[in-house]
Amino acid sequence: MKVLLVSGGLHRLVWACKPKPLDIVNDDPLKLAEALAYITQAELRLDAVLITDEGFAESGHPDSEEALSRLLDELTARLRRSVPVLVITRDPARMAAIERLGSRRSELLLQKTSLVRIPERIYREGFERLMGGKASSSFLGFGARSRDAQPATKPTAPTAEPIPEKKPSFLDRLRPKPKPTAGNGERSATDALTRELDKVSRGISRVIAVTGHRGSGMTSTVVNVASEASKRGLSVMIVDMDVDYRGMNMYFNSFHERTRKDEDMNASLIRTLAKPQDYMTTAFNLRENLWLTGLGYEFADERRIDQFYASAKLIGLLSLLRHRFNLILLDMPLDILRRFQETMIHIDGFALCVPNNLHAVLSTLKNAEVVLGEEAQGYLNAKSKVVVTKYNDRSRFQGEIFAPDQVSRVLTSGLLDSFAYEMKVAGHVPYLPEFDAQIETDLPLVHTNRDFEHAYGTILLRLLEGAT
């Protein structure tokens, strides 16, 4: 079955949710206006269309209904038959517009959701519905005007039952994924970067602590480096040590929802520290080779935190995880690192996150001076690579562009005596409008933009340098 996917910046994420028997015909992301031009291609074979909110021009755009109507007309004219067009939306205004249009067009289908960040299961359900699967309570086929009704016009392609996913084994998570081939939807950041990352041994084990002063982009760095590493076939564990803010709940809606329903998962970090050998049940499996352990927002047992949130427990956890994962990423702000200074010798490297402005540089140095002893400061300096986050190309220092290399030079210019060693720059992250949207969409930056994909791919490569 061949499906046209109109999902804008969500293209790669939604693509990953499709069942195996289904084929996405467009390799590149499409908006609704671009889809009209795409289907005019000669001899285009098509059985259905899936559209998400990101495929429309913008929320509440007055032309959305008209553009969708034109798409339906063009499909019928080109293919000489009606094909089902499913819209997955969380926008109430768009729901009303599609319902109006659906009263006249039986091939138009609607899948509603009230979730601010649409989880992957919703997209999988949409694909399965187009393949003739069972309708959920959120699915509306306008032919019968009922929430549970079947669509009046069924897909013309042969239907197929979704193939159940095989439960991954421990060995599966350590095996590299098949290399992407042309047309299968997987895209490399750049050819050169892909070649370098392909050289990284899948037998490595690396512990990286991402640190810095609060607000410097640490959690975003952890999320996106982990997502990029997972996409490249490395097995990854995220350990969210920030028990004060618990930011991973914002980036991974599936984890947050699970912690609200499951008290054991709500205490995931504490349970994992207490029994590292049980990580497969105490940590949360985000996807095949990406795991997360942290605390839910509602966990408030201070006694258990005091008992297990300690250096000795973390050292034991890291020792075990080294035998299970290629990359262990710790979200550990400087003020949290103060409590775990004894673990620093067990960490292979630090990603020191610093925005490229003088205030951020001085704040980082002041934080390091206040929370760490002199010996720990020197160790942090020697083992760190700088990640310039939220990079602003208009920022200036001494009249010149405050470039990433300049950020590193200022950090080690003598403003803090213990920062005496030059620090390499792992990379920088451009500050674009999509940066803040990743929390609202539950979509890491690496899946939305080629610039971000390349930026985090480069950071990943440089953080893994010297790994064995």
N, C-alpha and C positions, 0 to 999 in steps of 0.2 A: 504494500500500500504506500502510495507516494503522497506526502503532505507538504504544503507550503507553510513555512513558519514565519509569522510576522510578529517579531517580539523585540525589535530595536536592540538596545544594549544587553537585554537578557538572553540573546540568541544562544550563546554557548551553554548557559545554565539550563535553559528549557530543552535544548538539544539532548543534553545528558540524561534527561528524564524519559526519553522515548523508549518504548518496548523494542526489542530486537527485530521483529518482523517488519517494522515500519521504517520508511526511508524519507528523510528530509531532503527536498529537492534543491533548496538554496543553501549554499555554503556560507554566504555572507549575511550579516544582519540586515533586516528590511524594516522600513516603516510602511505604513499603509499606502502613502502616496507612491513610494518606490515599488510596492507590490503590484500596483496597476501597470507600471511599465514592465515589470518582470514577466507577468503572465502573457504579454504580447509576443514573447519569443516564439518563434516557429516550432511546432511539434512538441510543445510542452505537455508532458503527461502529468496529470494531477488527479488525485482522488478526494482530497479534503484540504481545508485550510484551518490553521490554528492561529488565533490572534490574542495577544496579551495587551494589558494597558500600555506597556512600553512601546507597542507597535503603532499607537495613535500619536498624533502630533503633540498633544498635551492634554492634561485633564480638563474636561469640560469644554473642549474646543468646539465651536459651533459647527464646524465643517465635518466633524467626525461621522455623524449619521449619513451625511451626503456622500462622503468618501467611501463609506462601507457599502452604500447602495450602488455606487458606481462599480465597486469591486465585484459585487454579486452579478451585476449586469454583464460585466466584461467576462467573468468566468463562464456564464451561460452561453455567451456569444462565441467565445473561443473554443470551448469544449463541446458545445452543442448539447449540453445536458447540465442538470443541476448537481452541484457537489456540496456536501455539508460544510458550513463555515462556523466554527466554534469560537466564541469570544469568552475568554476568562478575565473577569474584571472584579475589582474591589471598589470601583467608583460608582456611587449611587446615581449620579447624573447620567453616566454612560449606560447603566443598567436600564434606566427609563427610556433612553433613546433607542436602545437595541430592542426593547420590548415593543416599542411603537413600530419599528421597522419589521420586527419578527412577525407581527400580526398580518403583514402582507407577503412575507417571504418565508415559506416553510423550511427552506434549507438553512436558515440562520438559527444557530443554537447558542445558548447562553449558559455559562457556568459562573455562579455568583460565589463570592467569599467576603466575609467581613473582616478577615485578618489584614492587618496593616502590612505585614510582610508575608507574601504568599509562599508557603512551603513547597518543597519539591513534589510531595504526594499529590497536590492539587494538579500540577502539570501532568503527572503520570496518569491521574484519573481522567484528565481531558483527552490525552492520547488514546487511552483505552476506550473511552466513550466513542471516539471517532472510528475505532476499529470494531464497534458493535458490542462493547462491554456493557455491564449493568450500570444504569443511571443512579447517581447519588441524589440525596435530598437537596443538594445545591444546584442540580442540573435542570435546566428548563428547555424543553423542546416546544416551540411555539405552535406546532401543528395541532396539539391537543390542549394547549393553554393550561397545563397543569404542571406543578413542580416535579412530579414524579413521572410525567408522561414521556413516552418514547417519541422521537422526532417523526414528523409526518413523512419526511423523505429520508430514507436510509442511505448510507454510503453504497455506492455501486460496486466498490471493490469487494472482493471476498473478505468475509470477516474472519478474525482469528482470535483465539483466546490468548491473553497475555501470558508470556512465559514466566513462571515464577523464578525469582532470582535465587541462585545457588548461594547458600550460606557460606561466607568466606571462612577459610581455615587460617590457622596461624601462619602456615607456610605461604599461603596466597598473598598475605600482606607484605611479605619480604621479597616477593618476586617482582621484577620490573614489569610495568605494563607494556603491551605491544606498542611499537612505535607507530605514530600516526601516519596514515597514508592519505594521498590526495583524495578529497571528496568525502572523507568520513566525518568531517565536522570538527576535528581537533586541529587547532592552529598553534604553530610555534611562535614564540615571541619574535625572534629573528633567526635566520639560518645559522649565523655564527654563534649566537647564544645557545641555541639548541645543540649544536655540535659540542660545545664546551660542557653543557650539562649532561650530555650523553656519556661523556668521559668519566663522570663521577661514579665511583664504584658503588654498586647496590649492596655492598657488604659493609659500608661505613656505619659508624655510630657516633653521633655528634650531639653534645649538650650545649645549647646556646641560651643565654639569659638576655632578654631584651629589657633594657633599663633606661633610666633618664628621669628628669623631674616630671611631675604629673602634668598632663596636658600636652606632652611633647609628641604624641602619636605612637606610643609604645604598643597599645592593644591593636591598633590598626595594622602596625607592622607585623605583629605576631600572626594575626589572622591571614594577612595576604601572603606572607612568606610561607606559612604552613599550607595554604591553598595551592600556591605555585609548586611547592615541593611535592604535595600529594598528586597534583596533575602530572608531574614528571615521573611518577612511579615510585617515589620514596615513601616509606611508611613513617608517619608523623604522629607524635603525641604532643598536644598543647597542655601545659600545666599552668593554670591561672592562679598565681600566688597572691594576687591582689584581692584579699578578702574584704577590703574596705569598700571598693567600688564595684567589683565583680562585673567588669565590662563585657566579658564574653557573652553574657546573657543578651546583650543588645545586638551582637553581631550574628549570633546563631539562634534563631527563633525556635528551632526544633529542640535545642537543649533547654531553653527557657521554659517552653511548654511542658517538657518532660519533668523539670524540677518542680513545677507547680502541682503536678499530679502524683509524683512519686517521691516520698520522703527520703528514700534511700539515695536517689539521684540528687535530691536537694542538698545532701551532705556528701556529694561525690568526692571532693578533694580530701575531706577528713577521712572518709572510708578508704580511699586509695592510699593515703599516707599511713593509715593504720595497718592495712594489709595489701602491700604492693603486689603480691602474687595473685591477687584477685582482680587486677585492673580490668579484665574483660567484662566483669559484672559491675564494678564500681565506677568505671569511667564510661563516657558516652561515645558511641561510635557514630560520628557525623557522616562518614561515608566509608567505602571499603578500606582505605588505608589511612584514614584521618580520625584521630581520637581526641577527646577533650575531657579533662577533669578540672573542676572548679566548684564553686559554691553557688547555689541558687539564691535569689534575692531574699527568700524567706527564711533562710537558715540563720538561727540566732542563738545556738547553743555555745555560749562562751566557754563553758567548762570543757567541752570536747575540743574546741579550738586550742585552748591552752595546753591540753594534754597531747595532741598529735601535731599541731602546727609548730614544728621545731626542727632545728638543723639536723639532728640525728635521724629523724624520720624522713626528711627530704633526701638526705644522703643515701639512705637505704632504698628509697624509691628510685633514685637516679641510677643506682647500681644495677637494679633489676631491669629497668627500662632500656638500658644500653644493650641488653641481649635481645630486646624485642623490636626496637625501632631504629630506623636510620637517623632520625632527627627528633630530638626532644627540645621543645621551645618553652622557655619559662617567661611568663609575663610578670616581671618583677621590678616595680619602680624603686628608685633609690632608697626611699624611706622604708620599704619592705626589705630591701637588701640588708639594711642595718641589722635586722633580726636574724639574718641567715649568713653572716660573714664567714662562719666556719665552713659553709658549703662552697665558697668561691674557688677553693683548690680543686673541687670536683666538677667544675664547670669548664668546658673547653674554650669558650669564648663569650664575649659580651658584644651585643649590638647596642651602642650608645646613641640613643635618639635625641637629636638636637635640631630644632628649626634654625634657619639661617638668618637670625637677627641677633644683635648684640645682647639684648635682654635675655634671650633664651640661653645663650652661651654662658653669661654670668650666673644665671640661675642654676644651671647645671653644675658649674664649679662650686658655687656656694652650697648647694645641696650635698655634693660629694664631701665637701669639707666638714659640714655639720654632722652628717649621719654616719660617716665611715672613719675608722681610725686611719692613721697615716700609712700603715702597712697595707691596709685594704685599699686605700686610694691608689697606691702605687701598683698594686696587683690589677685593679680595674683599668688603670691607664695602660699597663703592659698587655693586657688580654683583650682590649676593646678595638672594635672597628666602628667608625662613625657612620650613622645613617642620618642623612639630612632630610628631615620630614617636613611636609607641608612647604616644599621649596618655593620661595617667592622670587621670581627673576627680576623684580624691581628693588629688592632689598640691597642696600649699599653699606659698605664699610670703608671708611677713609676715602670716600669719593669713588670707589670702584664697586662693581657687582660683587655681592657677598657670595662668592662661589663656594661649592662644597669643600674643595681643598683648603680654601681660606678659613672656613669654619674649623677644620681640624687644626690648622696652624695657630689660630687664636686660642683654642682650647689648651694647647701645649706651649704657649708663649711665655710661661712663667707667672701667669696670674694665680696659679695654684702650684706651690713648690713641688708637691708630690706627683704632679702631671709633667714628668720630665721627658717621657718617650714620645716620639712621633707616632700618631695614630693614623692608620690607613683609612680611607673612606670606602665603605662598602657600597655606597650608592646614594642617590637622592630621589625623592618622590615628588613629582610635580603637583602643585596644588591646583586642581581643576574643580569645577562645580560638582563632579561626581563623587568627590572625596567625602562630603557630608551625607550624600544620598545613600551610601552603602549601609548605614544603620537602618534607614527606613525601608530599604528594599530587601534586606537580608542577603545581599549579594556582594561578595568581596570585590574590591576594585580590579583585581587581576582578571575578572570575568567581564569587565565592562569596556575596557579601553586598551588599545595596543600600547600606548605610552606607559600605562600602569603595569601592563603585563611585562614589558621589557624592563621597567624599573625594578620591580620585585624579583624578576628572574635574575637580574644582575646582582642584586643584594644577596639572594640565595646562593649564587655561585661563589661570591667572595666570602660569605660566612662559612662556606664549606671548604674553603682552601686549606690544605694541610690535614684534612680529615682522614683518618685511617680506620 
